[in-house]
Amino acid sequence: MLEITTLEDIAALKESVDIECKLAQGRDGKGKLPKDFWETYSAFANSEGGDVFLGLREKAGNNFELAGIENPQKIIDELWTALNNPQKVSVNILRDRWVKTLSIDNTNLIQIHIPQASRKQKPVYLRGNPLTGTYRRFNSTDQLQGGETVKRLLAEQVEESRDTEILNGYSLDDLDIDSFNNYRQRYINLQPDHPWNQLDAQQFLYRIGGWRRDRESGRSGLTRAGLLMFGQLTAIKEAFANYMLDYQERPQARAELRWVDRLTLDGSWSGNVFDFYQRVIRKLTADLKVPFKLAGDQRQDDTPVHKALREALVNTLVHADFTGRASVLVVKRPDMFGFRNPGLMRIPVDMAIAGGHSDCRNRLLQDMFRYIGLGENAGSGLPKIMAGWRSQHWRQPILKTRHEPSEQTLLELHMLSLVPEPALTQLREELGEQIFNQLSDNERLILITAHIETVVDHRRMMAILDIHPRDLSQLFSGLVERGLLLQEGSGRGTVYCLPSARVADMVDETTDGGQSSGGLEESSGGLEASSGGLGPNPGDMDALRAIAAAVAGKRKASREAVRGAILALCHQREMRLEDLTRLLNRSADTLRKEYLQPLLREKRLRLKYPTKPSHPQQAYISEDIDGNG
């Protein structure tokens, strides 16, 4: 919960992914809960939570000043009454301690902290209809969600596991017999005396969850888990239209399209999850340069890093939403391993990293891997990965989620020292010997992390530094005041970068609180290169922000103003959709449907790659000199 205690705190507020400010004075000026508060309530609850401040007046530039509320109790009573009205909102997720009346400069305002709803509470919706009343937070706006997203949230809410369903019309003939036999052999090798080894194929499949019998209807058959784990590709694709598995080995330490080795669904192998695991884990660990240890006089090749990679790969597969639009993607580079699965995390990122909590999307798949000694189901998977990386003194792994262009979870395991000597040398040269020597160890670590990962935020540095959050905030403030860091955003969306950092990298990551680090980037063709876009000239960036300011600073800019800003920006230089989204403070979906597509039809914009609309580096160009909309 964000703390606001002074007028200076209010002056520093900016609406962001987790901060919303409203005047809330009503027609009589004494105070009334705004109607659009409920859209924000739904959006925060269905995203990662946030704070709403009532009694603040918006000024130019997305800044606010204290206006106050004469009768705050009236608004608080109205809030609690509506929260318990199912025709108003589907569920009340607030607690008394999260609704506060603050007094600043003898003036009252109200702070309402809205937490992230649990999986079983989502979607949090309005007006009694999830299909027309579900919102999510993007940048500083509340976006109404379409039917596909809502149905996915409802499925996640109801289904404890997404892989238990019995599939109609599927049989043992749809399985790849070699994959199934390989699994059974691994099971026998691990547990040679287990009674399940004597069962026939169908009975064994039943015991591990690949075959199920519905005791009410009497119907039995292959489960989703059984087909995913052991199925033939054609049969899997018939049941899961978006099913895609992809492994890429990339030769250089940056995001790019080239690979030197790739395993994907090309028909040359079974295409099932178990076969993918077996083939990919060998590739991931084939040339791993980690010193082995001795136990007595015996060499131990199974190091903590090997265990971490196995855990990461199994986690990616058992937590994947195989109905989602993103592919399962595993990337190996000289400097890192990257893992992506479709679907958001079912528990908050911080809770997953801490361990002890498990809410697996595909529990039968998880059991199948566990039966052969792979993976955990007690919430210890991520802590094991973190421990494996710490054993080599490498940088803390990065775990994050994304909503656009499709829901996905990303894990990046960078094989970089916490304080690499080249980065230390470069930072010393950049700052100068005198300034460098005046820095504390923690300040140096913050700046080195910003140098390596392009941007850093509070959450990232808390994972690296063992200090109190308030002390970390003071370190960030001090570095910003001395001009050693630049600050972007506010609230949970605040990120920091070195003044010399590429502006493009900073802007690309501002809204996901993320770490660029040349890691995994999503575009229309999958995890691909992130080159192009804004930057690197800060002067150029200032000019672009000046053009966008009239639109970015207003929640409800006129259609003509938005069109004019788009044309002016695209005339200044070619602009990607991501660039326009950040500069104009509008959602990608809104810009694409309501502005870019009409402007293309009117021939006031043209595509950089007109013959390839889905090109990963697609950009918009305007020949309009005046930029009028």
TALINHU-V331468 format. One record per pair of residues at least 6 apart in sequence whose ideal C-beta (glycine too) atoms are under 8 Angstrom apart, sorted by the first residue. I is the first residue (numbers start at 1). J is the second residue. If there is no record, write none. Layout:
I;J
I;J
This chain:
1;51
1;98
1;111
1;113
2;18
2;19
2;51
2;111
2;113
2;491
3;9
4;10
4;13
4;53
4;102
4;104
4;111
5;102
5;104
6;104
7;66
7;104
7;105
10;56
10;64
10;65
10;66
10;104
11;63
11;64
11;65
12;490
13;19
13;21
13;53
13;56
13;63
13;64
13;490
14;62
14;63
14;140
14;489
14;490
14;491
15;21
15;62
15;140
15;490
15;555
16;139
16;140
16;489
16;490
16;491
16;492
16;493
16;494
17;47
17;48
17;50
17;137
17;138
17;139
17;140
17;491
17;492
17;493
17;511
17;513
18;44
18;48
18;49
18;50
18;51
18;137
18;491
18;492
18;493
19;50
19;51
19;53
19;140
19;490
19;491
19;493
20;40
20;44
20;50
20;51
20;52
20;53
20;140
21;52
21;53
21;56
21;58
21;64
22;34
22;36
22;37
22;52
22;53
22;54
22;56
23;34
23;54
23;55
23;56
23;57
23;58
23;67
24;31
24;32
24;33
24;34
24;37
24;54
24;55
24;69
24;75
24;110
25;31
25;32
25;55
25;67
25;69
25;70
26;32
29;70
30;69
30;70
30;71
30;74
31;54
31;55
31;69
31;70
31;71
31;72
31;74
31;75
32;74
32;75
32;78
33;54
33;75
33;78
33;79
33;82
34;54
36;142
37;52
37;54
38;82
38;88
38;89
38;126
39;126
39;135
39;142
39;144
40;50
40;52
40;114
40;135
40;137
40;142
41;52
41;89
41;114
41;124
42;89
42;123
42;124
42;125
42;126
42;133
42;134
42;135
42;142
43;135
43;136
43;137
43;142
43;143
44;50
44;52
44;114
44;116
44;137
45;93
45;114
45;115
45;116
45;117
45;121
45;122
45;124
46;117
46;122
46;123
46;124
46;134
46;135
46;136
46;137
46;145
46;153
47;116
47;136
47;137
47;403
48;116
48;137
48;348
48;492
49;113
49;114
49;115
49;116
50;113
50;114
50;137
50;491
50;492
51;111
51;112
51;113
51;114
51;491
52;111
52;112
52;114
53;64
53;109
53;110
53;111
53;112
54;69
54;72
54;75
54;109
54;110
54;111
54;112
55;66
55;67
55;68
55;69
55;72
55;107
55;108
55;109
55;110
56;64
56;65
56;66
56;67
56;109
57;64
57;65
57;66
57;67
58;64
59;65
60;553
61;549
61;553
62;140
62;552
62;553
62;585
66;104
66;105
66;107
66;109
67;107
68;107
68;108
68;109
69;75
69;108
69;109
69;110
70;108
72;101
72;108
72;109
72;110
73;101
75;110
76;99
76;101
76;110
79;99
79;112
80;99
82;88
82;89
83;89
83;92
83;94
84;92
86;128
87;127
87;128
88;126
88;127
89;124
89;125
89;126
90;123
90;124
90;125
90;126
90;128
90;130
91;117
91;121
91;124
93;114
93;115
93;117
93;121
93;124
94;112
94;113
94;114
94;115
98;112
98;113
98;114
98;115
99;110
99;111
99;112
99;113
100;110
100;111
100;112
101;108
101;109
101;110
102;108
102;109
102;110
102;111
116;348
117;124
119;156
119;157
119;346
119;347
119;359
120;157
121;157
122;153
122;156
122;157
123;130
123;134
123;145
123;150
123;153
123;154
123;157
124;134
125;133
125;134
125;150
126;133
126;134
126;135
127;133
130;150
130;153
130;154
131;147
131;150
132;144
134;144
134;145
134;149
134;150
134;153
135;142
135;143
135;144
135;145
136;142
136;143
136;145
136;149
136;403
137;143
138;403
138;404
138;511
138;587
139;493
139;511
139;581
139;585
139;586
139;587
140;555
140;585
141;555
141;585
141;586
141;587
143;587
143;589
143;590
149;407
152;321
152;323
152;324
152;407
155;162
156;162
156;346
156;361
160;363
161;360
161;361
161;362
161;363
161;364
162;224
162;321
162;322
162;323
162;361
162;362
163;223
163;224
163;225
163;228
163;361
163;362
163;363
163;364
163;365
164;209
164;212
164;223
164;224
164;225
164;363
164;364
165;223
165;224
166;212
166;214
166;219
166;220
166;221
166;222
166;223
167;221
167;222
167;223
167;224
167;227
167;239
168;221
170;221
170;222
170;227
170;235
170;239
171;221
171;222
172;201
172;202
172;205
172;222
174;222
174;227
174;231
174;232
174;235
175;222
175;226
175;227
175;230
175;231
175;232
176;230
176;231
176;232
176;270
176;272
176;275
178;270
179;229
179;230
179;270
179;272
179;274
179;275
180;201
180;205
180;230
182;274
182;275
182;278
183;229
183;230
183;274
183;368
183;372
184;197
184;204
186;372
187;194
187;196
187;197
187;371
187;372
188;194
188;197
190;372
190;373
191;197
196;204
196;207
196;208
199;207
202;211
205;211
205;222
205;226
206;212
206;213
208;364
208;367
208;368
208;371
209;223
209;225
209;226
209;364
209;367
209;368
210;222
210;223
210;225
210;226
210;229
210;230
210;364
210;368
211;220
211;221
211;222
211;223
211;226
212;220
212;221
212;223
213;219
213;220
214;220
223;364
224;239
224;322
224;362
224;364
225;362
225;364
225;365
225;368
226;364
227;235
227;236
227;239
227;272
228;236
228;240
228;272
228;273
228;322
228;362
228;365
229;272
229;273
229;274
229;365
229;368
230;272
230;274
231;239
231;270
231;271
231;272
232;270
232;271
232;272
233;265
233;267
233;270
233;271
233;272
236;243
236;271
236;272
237;243
240;322
240;323
241;323
242;322
242;323
242;324
242;325
242;342
243;265
243;322
244;264
244;265
244;327
244;328
245;263
245;264
245;265
245;271
245;273
245;276
245;327
245;328
246;262
246;263
246;264
246;265
246;327
246;328
246;329
246;330
246;526
247;261
247;262
247;263
247;264
247;276
247;279
247;280
247;283
247;329
247;330
247;331
247;332
248;259
248;261
248;262
248;329
248;330
248;331
248;332
248;527
249;259
249;260
249;261
249;262
249;283
249;331
249;332
249;333
250;256
250;258
250;259
250;260
250;331
250;332
250;333
251;258
251;259
251;260
251;333
251;334
252;258
252;333
252;334
253;333
253;334
253;335
253;336
253;518
254;518
254;529
255;518
255;519
255;520
255;521
255;527
255;528
255;529
255;530
255;531
256;528
256;529
257;525
257;528
257;529
257;616
261;283
263;269
263;276
263;279
263;280
263;283
265;271
269;275
269;279
273;317
273;365
274;368
276;317
276;328
277;313
277;314
277;317
277;369
277;374
280;313
280;330
281;309
281;310
281;313
283;332
284;309
284;313
284;330
284;332
284;337
285;306
285;309
288;305
288;306
288;309
290;303
290;305
290;306
290;392
291;303
292;299
292;300
292;301
292;303
293;299
293;300
293;303
294;300
303;388
303;391
304;387
304;388
304;391
304;392
305;388
305;389
305;391
305;392
307;384
307;388
308;384
308;385
308;387
308;388
308;389
308;413
309;337
309;388
309;413
310;374
310;375
311;375
311;376
311;381
311;382
311;384
311;385
311;388
312;337
312;339
312;385
312;411
312;413
313;330
313;339
314;366
314;369
314;374
314;375
314;381
315;339
315;341
315;375
315;381
315;382
315;385
315;411
316;328
316;330
316;339
316;340
316;341
316;411
317;328
317;341
317;362
317;365
317;369
318;360
318;361
318;362
318;363
318;365
318;366
318;369
318;375
319;341
319;343
319;345
319;346
319;360
319;361
319;362
319;409
320;328
320;341
320;342
320;343
320;361
320;362
321;341
321;342
321;343
321;361
321;407
322;342
322;362
323;342
324;342
324;343
324;406
324;407
324;408
325;342
325;405
325;406
325;407
326;340
326;341
326;342
326;406
326;407
326;408
326;522
326;526
327;340
327;342
327;526
328;340
328;341
328;342
329;338
329;339
329;340
329;520
329;526
329;527
330;337
330;338
330;339
330;340
331;337
331;338
331;339
331;520
331;527
335;414
335;415
335;416
335;518
336;412
336;413
336;414
336;415
336;416
336;517
336;519
337;412
337;413
337;415
338;410
338;411
338;412
338;413
338;519
338;520
338;527
339;410
339;411
339;412
339;413
340;408
340;409
340;410
340;411
340;520
340;522
340;527
341;408
341;409
342;406
342;407
342;408
343;361
343;407
343;408
343;409
344;401
344;403
344;407
344;408
344;409
345;352
345;401
345;409
346;359
346;360
346;361
347;357
347;359
349;399
349;400
349;401
350;459
351;357
352;379
352;382
352;399
353;382
353;383
353;386
353;399
353;463
354;383
355;379
355;380
355;382
355;383
356;378
356;379
356;380
357;379
358;376
358;377
358;378
358;379
360;366
360;377
363;377
366;375
366;377
367;377
369;375
370;376
370;377
375;381
376;384
382;399
385;397
385;411
385;413
386;396
386;397
389;395
389;396
389;397
389;413
390;396
392;415
393;417
393;418
394;413
394;414
394;415
394;416
394;417
394;418
395;414
395;416
395;417
395;418
395;449
395;452
395;464
396;460
396;463
396;464
397;411
397;412
397;413
397;414
398;410
398;411
398;412
398;414
398;453
398;460
398;514
398;515
398;517
398;519
399;409
399;410
399;411
399;412
400;409
400;410
400;512
400;513
400;514
400;515
401;407
401;408
401;409
401;410
402;408
402;409
402;410
402;512
402;522
404;588
404;589
405;522
405;523
405;524
405;588
406;522
408;522
410;519
410;520
412;515
412;517
412;519
412;520
414;517
414;519
416;452
418;445
418;464
419;444
419;445
419;448
420;448
420;452
423;448
423;451
423;452
424;444
424;448
426;451
427;436
427;444
427;447
427;448
427;451
428;436
430;498
430;500
431;439
431;447
431;484
435;484
436;444
439;447
440;475
442;465
442;467
442;475
443;475
443;478
443;479
443;484
445;461
445;464
445;465
446;456
446;461
446;465
446;475
446;476
446;479
446;485
446;496
447;479
447;484
447;485
447;498
449;456
449;460
449;461
449;464
450;456
450;485
450;496
450;497
450;498
450;501
451;498
451;501
452;517
453;460
453;515
453;516
453;517
454;497
454;501
454;502
454;505
454;506
454;509
454;515
454;516
454;517
454;518
455;488
455;495
455;496
455;497
455;501
455;505
455;506
455;509
455;510
455;514
455;515
455;516
456;495
456;496
456;497
456;515
457;492
457;494
457;495
457;496
457;513
457;514
457;515
458;469
458;472
458;473
458;476
458;492
458;494
459;492
459;513
460;515
461;472
461;476
462;469
462;472
465;472
467;475
476;485
476;487
476;496
479;485
479;496
480;486
480;487
480;496
483;499
484;498
484;499
485;496
485;497
485;498
485;499
486;496
486;497
486;498
486;499
486;501
486;506
487;494
487;495
487;496
488;494
488;495
488;496
488;497
488;506
488;507
488;510
489;495
489;510
489;511
492;513
493;510
493;511
493;513
495;506
495;509
495;510
495;513
495;514
497;505
497;506
499;538
502;535
502;536
503;534
503;535
503;536
503;537
503;538
503;541
504;532
504;533
504;534
504;535
504;536
505;516
505;530
505;535
506;516
507;533
507;534
507;535
507;541
507;579
507;582
507;583
508;516
508;521
508;530
508;533
508;534
508;578
508;582
509;515
509;516
510;582
511;582
516;530
520;527
521;527
521;528
521;529
521;530
523;530
523;616
523;617
524;614
524;615
524;616
524;618
525;614
525;616
528;616
529;616
529;617
531;617
532;576
532;617
532;619
533;576
533;578
533;579
534;540
534;541
534;544
534;579
534;582
534;583
535;541
540;573
543;572
544;569
544;572
544;573
544;583
545;552
545;583
547;565
547;568
547;569
547;572
547;583
547;627
548;565
548;569
548;583
548;584
548;585
550;557
550;561
550;565
551;557
551;561
551;562
551;565
551;584
551;585
551;586
552;583
552;584
552;585
553;585
554;561
559;594
559;629
560;629
561;629
562;584
562;586
562;595
562;629
563;595
563;599
563;629
564;627
564;628
564;629
565;584
565;627
565;629
566;575
566;580
566;584
566;591
566;595
566;596
566;599
566;605
566;620
566;622
566;629
567;599
567;604
567;605
567;622
567;624
567;627
567;628
567;629
568;622
568;627
569;575
569;579
569;580
569;583
569;584
569;622
569;627
570;605
570;620
570;621
570;622
571;621
571;622
571;623
571;624
571;625
571;627
574;608
574;619
574;620
574;621
575;583
575;619
575;620
575;621
576;617
576;618
576;619
576;620
577;588
577;591
577;592
577;596
577;618
577;620
578;588
580;586
580;591
580;596
580;620
581;587
581;588
581;591
584;591
596;605
596;620
599;605
599;620
599;622
600;606
600;607
600;620
604;622
604;624
605;620
605;621
605;622
606;620
606;621
606;622
606;623
607;613
607;618
607;619
607;620
607;621
608;615
608;617
608;618
608;619
608;620
608;621
609;615
609;617
609;618
609;619
612;618
